[in-house]
């Protein structure tokens, strides 16, 4: 669930000029997913991602208090202070993004302090290069190189998104996911491009993948959450 200016939205390939609004009450949308069978909720603070520090923590708190869902949060979390604030708001898991690409040693320090069971890294890529700061800056670092460096530093949990397919419903980057999971190890989640059950079936067959983030396909009813959760190997 992507939050932008207090609304539930989806961006096409991370572009603010290609935005769909799916709800004006984040708590109501979260409750809808809970009633459909969700136990976990992935939330991205898009304002935070663009501005560099969390902006939607009040909504995180309200969602957790109202629904009791286990919430994973990313977007604009680039310091130990920001991690503290996010955890205090009720998030169970935190994903670091830009800070992990620009300052891997700080990311490793944050993971050591708060625990690898609660802190992971979101690896966002375009044409195998890492993108940061709300996906607007393209790094010279490869996603594979950064993942290997972070794994060697003790980071265990990763979320991989190929931004070129995010929001397109055209299918995930299976080749990229399989390479990362097979070469880096650790625990991986996949995101971006998922358009239906067949995509989930393919992902469920990737060993080492423990979760999938789905957005637009659910909002546009191309995928039924209860049916998706009934698939073997899908969480």
FENKA-V116486 format. One record per residue. N is the residue number from 0. RES is the residue in one letter. SS is DSSP state (2 for helix, 1 for strand, 0 for the rest). Layout:
# FENKA-V116486
N_RES_SS, N_RES_SS
This chain:
# FENKA-V116486
0_X_0, 1_X_1, 2_X_1, 3_X_1, 4_X_0, 5_X_0, 6_X_1, 7_X_1, 8_X_1, 9_X_1, 10_X_1, 11_X_1, 12_X_0, 13_X_0, 14_X_1, 15_X_1, 16_X_1, 17_X_1, 18_X_1, 19_X_1, 20_X_1, 21_X_1, 22_X_1, 23_X_0, 24_X_0, 25_X_2, 26_X_2, 27_X_2, 28_X_2, 29_X_2, 30_X_2, 31_X_2, 32_X_2, 33_X_2, 34_X_2, 35_X_0, 36_X_0, 37_X_0, 38_X_0, 39_X_1, 40_X_1, 41_X_1, 42_X_1, 43_X_1, 44_X_1, 45_X_2, 46_X_2, 47_X_2, 48_X_2, 49_X_2, 50_X_2, 51_X_0, 52_X_0, 53_X_0, 54_X_0, 55_X_0, 56_X_2, 57_X_2, 58_X_2, 59_X_2, 60_X_2, 61_X_2, 62_X_2, 63_X_2, 64_X_2, 65_X_2, 66_X_2, 67_X_0, 68_X_0, 69_X_1, 70_X_1, 71_X_1, 72_X_1, 73_X_1, 74_X_0, 75_X_0, 76_X_0, 77_X_0, 78_X_0, 79_X_2, 80_X_2, 81_X_2, 82_X_2, 83_X_2, 84_X_2, 85_X_2, 86_X_2, 87_X_2, 88_X_0, 89_X_0, 90_X_0, 91_X_0, 92_X_1, 93_X_1, 94_X_1, 95_X_1, 96_X_0, 97_X_2, 98_X_2, 99_X_2, 100_X_2, 101_X_2, 102_X_0, 103_X_2, 104_X_2, 105_X_2, 106_X_2, 107_X_2, 108_X_2, 109_X_2, 110_X_2, 111_X_2, 112_X_2, 113_X_2, 114_X_0, 115_X_0, 116_X_0, 117_X_0, 118_X_1, 119_X_1, 120_X_1, 121_X_1, 122_X_1, 123_X_1, 124_X_1, 125_X_1, 126_X_0, 127_X_0, 128_X_1, 129_X_1, 130_X_1, 131_X_1, 132_X_0, 133_X_0, 134_X_0, 135_X_0, 136_X_1, 137_X_1, 138_X_1, 139_X_1, 140_X_1, 141_X_1, 142_X_2, 143_X_2, 144_X_2, 145_X_2, 146_X_2, 147_X_2, 148_X_2, 149_X_2, 150_X_2, 151_X_2, 152_X_0, 153_X_0, 154_X_0, 155_X_0, 156_X_1, 157_X_1, 158_X_1, 159_X_1, 160_X_1, 161_X_1, 162_X_0, 163_X_0, 164_X_0, 165_X_0, 166_X_0, 167_X_0, 168_X_0, 169_X_0, 170_X_0, 171_X_0, 172_X_0, 173_X_2, 174_X_2, 175_X_2, 176_X_2, 177_X_2, 178_X_2, 179_X_2, 180_X_2, 181_X_2, 182_X_2, 183_X_2, 184_X_0, 185_X_0, 186_X_1, 187_X_1, 188_X_1, 189_X_1, 190_X_1, 191_X_0, 192_X_0, 193_X_0, 194_X_0, 195_X_0, 196_X_2, 197_X_2, 198_X_2, 199_X_2, 200_X_2, 201_X_2, 202_X_2, 203_X_2, 204_X_0, 205_X_0, 206_X_0, 207_X_0, 208_X_1, 209_X_1, 210_X_1, 211_X_1, 212_X_1, 213_X_0, 214_X_0, 215_X_2, 216_X_2, 217_X_2, 218_X_2, 219_X_0, 220_X_0, 221_X_0, 222_X_0, 223_X_0, 224_X_2, 225_X_2, 226_X_2, 227_X_2, 228_X_2, 229_X_0, 230_X_0, 231_X_0, 232_X_0, 233_X_0, 234_X_0
